[in-house]
Structures are given as C-alpha cells and as structure tokens.
C-alpha cells in the first residue's frame, strides 16, 4: 500500500503541521504520514522508566528526549527516547538532525518499529534499542552501515542490557518489565 502513497518532503510535512491539516498523533516515515498508535499503560510505564534511567546517566553535552521529533532526510520519527548531542535549550529553532541512541518500546507497533531500524541506520544513529515488553527482551542494534545495522544483540530477562554509546546505562531486563 505504501507504494501507492504520494510521498511528501520533511519541509512539506512541517508546513502541514503548522496548519490544521495534521493530527499531533502522526509522524513522517519515508515520506509517508503515519498515524501513531494510542499509548497503552504498559508502553507508557516502560518508556517512563527507561527515560528516568537514561536521563540519570547522561554525560555533559548529551540531552535525553522523550517522544520528540528527529528531523532526518525523508522522515521525522518521534522515538520514545532519543539521546542527542547538545544542550537542553539548543533545539529551539529546529529539531535534532541526528541522535546517538534511540529507543522504541513496541507493544502494538512491532512492525513499524522494526521498519524504523533502517531509517535510524541510514541516519547514522549509532545504537537502536527495540524494547519488546511482552517478550521480555531488548534487541540492541549497532554498527550502522549502508542503511542497515551490522550487529544485533538480544538481551533477555535475567540479563543486563548495556549501551555501547552510554556505557553507564545498564538495564536489568527482568526488572524493567
């Protein structure tokens, strides 16, 4: 179906978002406007906890974002959590155009969040976490090359997920869920 959708640019998406044409529950993925799912209590809870953990381990020059846009070449996703370079007030004139680490919590959005992996890899996001609460796992993608991640690690309950980008971030997978 997406092959039959008229694609738009990020710039057009921004213009449309300033008008009453778009619901705030959308994001731009590969030039297509996609409606975001309603947040389940499980999703909200896991995102809140991960955001707390990430925020408490940031180094100077890093900012954690929760459900805020990243402006990429032909997409403007709103990842559940993103760690970007800069200062908290450094993005008043525009959204970040890159991220060091992105996390998506997938409860009802597994397919879409798996598709986002290539978007993030193309944008050079060094590390992408796909958090699957119902399975009790975190898939960690690293080494982006040519629109794909070269390495994938699966971390299960009873194990600790450690970020390569932010080594101070250690998540007990069982405790998270």
C-alpha positions as CSV (number, residue, x, y, z in Angstrom):
1,X,0.0,0.0,0.0
2,X,2.8,2.4,0.8
3,X,4.0,2.2,-2.8
4,X,0.7,3.9,-3.8
5,X,1.0,6.7,-1.3
6,X,2.1,10.1,-2.6
7,X,5.3,10.9,-0.7
8,X,6.0,14.3,0.8
9,X,9.2,16.0,2.0
10,X,10.1,16.9,5.5
11,X,9.7,20.6,4.6
12,X,6.1,20.0,3.3
13,X,5.3,18.0,6.5
14,X,6.5,21.0,8.6
15,X,4.2,23.3,6.7
16,X,1.3,20.9,7.0
17,X,1.9,20.6,10.8
18,X,1.6,24.4,11.2
19,X,-1.8,24.3,9.6
20,X,-4.8,22.3,11.0
21,X,-4.2,19.5,8.4
22,X,-2.4,17.1,10.7
23,X,-3.3,15.5,14.0
24,X,-0.5,15.6,16.5
25,X,-0.5,11.8,16.6
26,X,1.4,11.5,13.3
27,X,5.0,11.1,12.2
28,X,6.7,11.1,8.8
29,X,8.3,7.9,7.8
30,X,10.0,7.7,4.4
31,X,7.8,10.5,3.1
32,X,4.5,8.9,4.3
33,X,2.4,10.4,7.1
34,X,1.8,7.6,9.6
35,X,-0.7,7.7,12.4
36,X,0.8,6.8,15.8
37,X,-0.9,4.2,18.0
38,X,-2.6,5.1,21.2
39,X,-0.2,4.5,24.2
40,X,-1.0,1.5,26.3
41,X,-0.4,1.6,30.1
42,X,2.4,-0.9,29.6
43,X,4.1,1.2,26.9
44,X,3.8,4.4,29.0
45,X,5.2,2.7,32.1
46,X,8.2,1.2,30.3
47,X,9.0,4.5,28.5
48,X,8.8,6.4,31.7
49,X,11.2,4.0,33.5
50,X,13.7,3.9,30.6
51,X,13.6,7.7,30.3
52,X,14.3,8.0,34.0
53,X,17.3,5.6,33.7
54,X,18.7,7.3,30.6
55,X,18.3,10.8,31.9
56,X,20.2,10.0,35.1
57,X,23.2,8.6,33.2
58,X,23.8,11.3,30.6
59,X,27.2,12.9,30.3
60,X,27.7,16.7,29.7
61,X,26.7,17.6,26.2
62,X,24.0,15.0,26.0
63,X,20.2,15.5,26.1
64,X,17.5,12.9,26.5
65,X,14.3,13.4,24.6
66,X,11.0,11.6,25.2
67,X,8.7,11.3,22.2
68,X,10.2,14.3,20.5
69,X,10.9,14.5,16.7
70,X,14.2,13.9,15.0
71,X,14.4,15.6,11.6
72,X,16.0,13.2,9.2
73,X,16.4,13.2,5.4
74,X,12.9,11.9,4.4
75,X,11.5,11.1,7.8
76,X,10.6,12.8,11.0
77,X,10.1,10.0,13.5
78,X,9.2,10.6,17.2
79,X,11.1,7.9,19.0
80,X,10.0,7.0,22.5
81,X,13.5,8.0,23.7
82,X,16.4,9.6,21.9
83,X,19.8,10.8,23.2
84,X,21.1,13.7,21.2
85,X,24.2,15.9,21.4
86,X,23.8,19.5,22.7
87,X,22.1,21.3,25.5
88,X,18.5,21.3,26.7
89,X,17.7,24.6,25.1
90,X,19.8,24.0,22.0
91,X,16.9,22.9,19.8
92,X,14.5,25.9,20.0
93,X,14.9,26.7,16.3
94,X,14.7,23.1,15.0
95,X,14.6,19.5,15.9
96,X,17.8,17.5,16.2
97,X,19.0,16.1,12.9
98,X,20.9,13.2,14.5
99,X,20.9,11.0,17.6
100,X,23.5,8.9,19.4
101,X,21.0,6.4,20.8
102,X,17.3,5.8,20.0
103,X,14.9,3.5,21.9
104,X,11.4,2.4,20.7
105,X,9.1,0.4,23.0
106,X,7.0,-1.8,20.9
107,X,3.7,-3.1,22.4
108,X,1.4,-2.8,19.3
109,X,3.9,-1.3,16.9
110,X,6.5,-4.1,16.3
111,X,6.4,-4.0,12.5
112,X,6.6,-0.2,12.3
113,X,9.4,-0.1,14.9
114,X,11.3,-2.8,13.0
115,X,11.0,-0.7,9.8
116,X,12.4,2.3,11.7
117,X,15.6,0.4,12.2
118,X,16.7,1.1,8.6
119,X,15.6,4.7,8.9
120,X,17.8,5.1,12.0
121,X,20.7,3.2,10.5
122,X,20.6,5.4,7.4
123,X,20.7,8.5,9.6
124,X,23.8,7.2,11.4
125,X,22.2,6.5,14.8
126,X,25.0,4.5,16.4
127,X,22.7,2.4,18.6
128,X,19.0,1.5,18.4
129,X,17.1,-0.4,21.1
130,X,13.9,-2.2,20.2
131,X,12.3,-2.9,23.5
132,X,9.7,-5.7,23.5
133,X,8.0,-5.8,26.9
134,X,5.6,-8.7,26.1
135,X,8.5,-10.9,25.1
136,X,10.7,-9.7,27.9
137,X,13.6,-8.8,25.5
138,X,15.6,-5.8,24.3
139,X,17.1,-6.0,20.8
140,X,20.1,-3.8,20.5
141,X,21.3,-2.8,17.0
142,X,24.7,-1.3,16.5
143,X,27.3,-0.6,13.7
144,X,25.1,1.2,11.1
145,X,26.4,0.8,7.6
146,X,24.6,1.5,4.3
147,X,21.2,1.7,5.9
148,X,21.5,-1.4,8.0
149,X,22.8,-2.4,11.4
150,X,25.8,-4.7,11.3
151,X,25.3,-6.2,14.7
152,X,22.2,-7.2,16.7
153,X,22.2,-8.5,20.3
154,X,19.2,-9.9,22.0
155,X,19.1,-9.3,25.8
156,X,16.6,-11.4,27.8
157,X,15.1,-11.4,31.3
158,X,17.8,-12.3,33.8
159,X,20.4,-10.4,31.7
160,X,21.6,-6.8,31.7
161,X,21.5,-4.6,28.6
162,X,24.5,-2.3,28.4
163,X,24.6,0.6,25.9
164,X,27.7,1.0,23.8
165,X,27.0,4.7,23.4
166,X,26.3,5.3,27.0
167,X,28.1,2.5,28.9
168,X,26.9,3.9,32.2
169,X,23.4,2.8,31.1
170,X,22.8,-0.7,32.4
171,X,19.3,-2.1,32.3
172,X,18.2,-5.2,34.2
173,X,15.8,-6.6,31.6
174,X,13.7,-8.6,34.1
175,X,13.5,-5.6,36.4
176,X,12.3,-3.3,33.6
177,X,9.3,-5.5,32.8
